[in-house]
Every structure is written in structure tokens, then in C-alpha cells.
Amino acid sequence: MPTPHKNSNALPPPAPQFPPAALLWCLWAILALTAVWRVMLSLNVLVQPTLATGMGAVVVHWRRLDQFVPWIALLLLTLGGHLSGTALRRQRTARLLTILFAIGIALTALSIVWDEFALPESLSPPIAWGADIALALAAIATAGRQFTLLIRALYATPSATTPTGVTLLDLWRFLAAQWALLMVAAMLYLRATLPTGGLLDTERIRSLIFLLPAAAILPQAMMIAGISWSSDLLLAGARTNPALAEPRLRAWILSFVCINLAAFLMVVPFQALAIPGSIFALFAIVMYLVGFPPQTWRTLGGKIVLFSWFLLALAWMFLLLERTLLVNAQISTAYYGGAWRHLWATGALVLWLLGMGTLATERLLPAAQPRRAIQLAVILMIAGVVLTSTLLFITSLQQGESQVPILRALPLGTLPELAAIVIAGAALLRSMRLQR
């Protein structure tokens, strides 16, 4: 991390900017699609309150939505990086990535619909392969860009405006991109070696498909984006506020090491290693948060981000509990797993995005930020995620037909989540118009 206020001859860098709008809309589209799909499934349980319908909705169909998690992780990794080159080159790079993401997201959604409604099987493999190939191309483009930036940082010519050498962020982005390549390689291998529909046949494979993006890439992408934004604010404010508190770099270095160790331990095919992996991950989250100056968490956006990390840590603790104390317990692990995955990939993620969006508008649009809309979206999302996860936890403690009355209440959680994402989309649209 550069500390430019120690170099009085350095020129101030450009002010922080919003990420490319098209990539943000791709991310919002994934969240909206998954929220709409969950509402439809939960309403189906309400209309047809049978055990088979409830298990099909939550255990089978909700797990299909995990196919969007790799796209979310890769999108966040892309948004957390910086597009290099001239303005024209940055626009072309963003346009290329947007096309890849849009095609891949559309094919993934079509693949889920194809499996959901049991449409002709002859077209299912080509659609699924198309989605995986698009994901692979996007991962290769992201990793190639990070490799190029790393080489340029190593061999850049020193100047007054460009710091030289590899920073923690450069190394972190590069390593996270390698995890993305490993993810797509594993998915392509499983797609090639398993029969049609085999990716969802066994819990071990379903768990790997979820944990590779959710544990190995998603937390790192969130950390990279947070540190990158903090770095931009530090650089931009160094001239106007020389007393601006610096981050604790040692804490971030510990977080970087521990989260990568956790990622490795979570995805290797020995479930017992998930226990130390979870411990490393929780320690990494704590060190990451400690690395920020205390004033970071005093604004509305900072408080939302802090709460999102609490939810992610809570989900990781529930996973740790599942792998230790609940191995032989009399609970439905399908519903229990659905509860912590919902906290992880929906609650923590969406609230983190709302918090980061709030931090961005607080800095870039201080006089016109959609504060009330964001507050309403946060309240609805917290209420929806907590209620949905709680219902799934309670369901896991029940047996047989006694699960049905609890599952019928799922729309009370999924509907507020959908409303929160719609409101967040409206706030994003307004912010983008004001930014122009």
C-alpha cells in the first residue's frame, strides 16, 4: 500500500470513480434473478404445501442457484481491480468483459431453467458447456489482466505520479485470479467427466462447486475491493488531510495469508481440514477489519459493511459447527446447509454491496446520495435474510410432515429480499445518472 502523504513531491492521483456501470448491472441482474427465483419457489411451497414440494424447492432447486456464485465471485474480482491503459483501452476492456459476463450469465440462467422444467435433454449439455466456457474465458481475461499489471508494476519506470514495485493489492489480486482459474478448471473437468446433471448428484460435488467460489474467491474479492477503495480514498485525501489515519498493513498481510490458507483447506477433499480452514478464515476476517482506521466504521456505509462481515463470519461459524458437532446429530443437514449458505451468498454479499455502494455515494455524491432508499433496502434485506435463514434452521430440527408448516412461511423472507434488491437497483440507477 502506498503512503503518498509521506512524499510531498508526489502529485495527487485521480479521484476515486464508480466502477463500469455495465459490470455493476451484470451483478445486479444475477442478484435479481436469484431473488425472483427464490420467491417463485417459496410461493410454490405455499400453494402446494407438501413435503415433496418443500424439499424440492429448498433442497434441490435452491442449490441450482449456486451456479451463479462463480459469476458473482468473478464479477467482484473484476470490479475490485483497476482497468489500465488509456481511456479508450479501458472502455474496450470493460466492454469485452461485459459481453463475456452477459453471455455467461444468460446461458447459466437458461441452463437452470432448462433443468428446472425438464426441457429436451439434448440441448442441456451444450447450454451448460456454453456457460462454463464463457466463465472460463472471463476468468482467463481477468487473470491475464492481473498478470500484465503485475509485470508492469515490477518493471515500471519510476515517476512522480506512478509508484513502482508490487503492492499488497497487486499480489492479492494476482493470487485471487489464480483461484478463479482453478475454479473454472475444476468445473470444466467435472462437466467433462460426470454424466449430464451429475454436478448436483452428490453432496461432495455440490459442496465443492459452492465452496470454490464462495470460500476461495468471494471473501478475497470483497477484501480486495474494500482495501482498493480505502487506498483510493487515502491517496485522494492525503493532500487535503495530512493527519488522515493510515491502515494497519501488518493486519492486512496476516489476513491475506490466512484467507488463502483457509481457501486451500476448505476445497481439498478432506472434510476434517475444513475445521482449521474455518478458523483461519475467521481470523482473516478479524485481521482484515482491524486493518482499517476506526473512522471507517462510523459512517452509514461503514456500519453496513461491518455488519455484512459479521454475517459472513456467522455463516462460516455455522459451517464449522456442521463439520464438528453436528456430524451425527439428528438434524436435516440439507436445510441446515441451506440456511448458512443463504447467510453467506445472499445476506452477507448483498449487504456488503449495499454498504460499499453507500461508501461510494458518500464520497462521490455527498449532496445527492439516496440515503433513504439504501436504509430501506438494508432493513428489508436484513429482515428477509434473518427470517429465511431462521426458518431453514428451524426446519432442520423437524422431521417429516412437521417441516411443511415452517416452509410455508418462506415467502415472508424471500419477498423482502426481492424488494430490497429492486430498491437497490433503483438507487444504483439514480446514482449512475447523477455521476454522469
Sequence and secondary structure as in RCSB ss.txt:
>XXXX:A:sequence
MPTPHKNSNALPPPAPQFPPAALLWCLWAILALTAVWRVMLSLNVLVQPTLATGMGAVVVHWRRLDQFVPWIALL
LLTLGGHLSGTALRRQRTARLLTILFAIGIALTALSIVWDEFALPESLSPPIAWGADIALALAAIATAGRQFTLL
IRALYATPSATTPTGVTLLDLWRFLAAQWALLMVAAMLYLRATLPTGGLLDTERIRSLIFLLPAAAILPQAMMIA
GISWSSDLLLAGARTNPALAEPRLRAWILSFVCINLAAFLMVVPFQALAIPGSIFALFAIVMYLVGFPPQTWRTL
GGKIVLFSWFLLALAWMFLLLERTLLVNAQISTAYYGGAWRHLWATGALVLWLLGMGTLATERLLPAAQPRRAIQ
LAVILMIAGVVLTSTLLFITSLQQGESQVPILRALPLGTLPELAAIVIAGAALLRSMRLQR
>XXXX:A:secstr
   GGG TTS          HHHHHHHHHHHHHHHHHHHHHHHHHHHS  HHHHHIIIIIIHHHGGGGHHHHHHH
HHHHTS   S HHHHHHHHHHHHHHHHHHHHHHHHHHHHHHTT  GGGHHHHHHHHHHHHHHHHHHHHHHHHHHH
HHHHH    SSS  S  HHHHHHHHHHHHHHHHHHHHHHHHHHS TTGGGTSHHHHHHHHHHHHHHTHHHHHHHH
HHHHHHHHHHHHTTT TT     HHHHHHHHHHHHHHHHHHHSS GGGHHHHHHHHHHHHHHHHHTS GGGGSSH
HHHHHHHHHHHHHHHHHHHHHHHHTTTTSSS HHHHHHHHHHIIIIIIHHHHHHHHHHHHHHHH TTT  HHHHH
HHHHHHHHHHHHHHHHHHHHHT  GGGGHHHHTTTHHHHHHHHHHHHHHHHHHHHHHHHH 
